[in-house]
Amino acid sequence: MKKKLIITLLSIFLSVGINQVTAQTAPNPPGNGSSGNQSSGGGAPIGGGLFILLGLGAAYGGAKGYKFLKIEKKGDVSI
């Protein structure tokens, strides 16, 4: 129980710390014609990758469900 608590707290601490470090924006170089720290407005498109991950997750869940139902029909309860 204590080991799981330590691992959970450490994971939360590291994920929050990494989020704070990566959330910083870089200042614009001098002489670029804009004032202050402005984001470039661009970003990586995540649409295609998101649909691939959702599809793989659905396929994995379907396979696990099919295997569970197949075993359940045989009468063998152990998985």
Secondary structure, DSSP 8 states (H G I E B T S, - for coil): -HHHHHHHHHHHHHHHHHHHHHT------TTSS--S----S-----HHHHHHHHHHHHHHHHHHHHHHHHHHHHT----
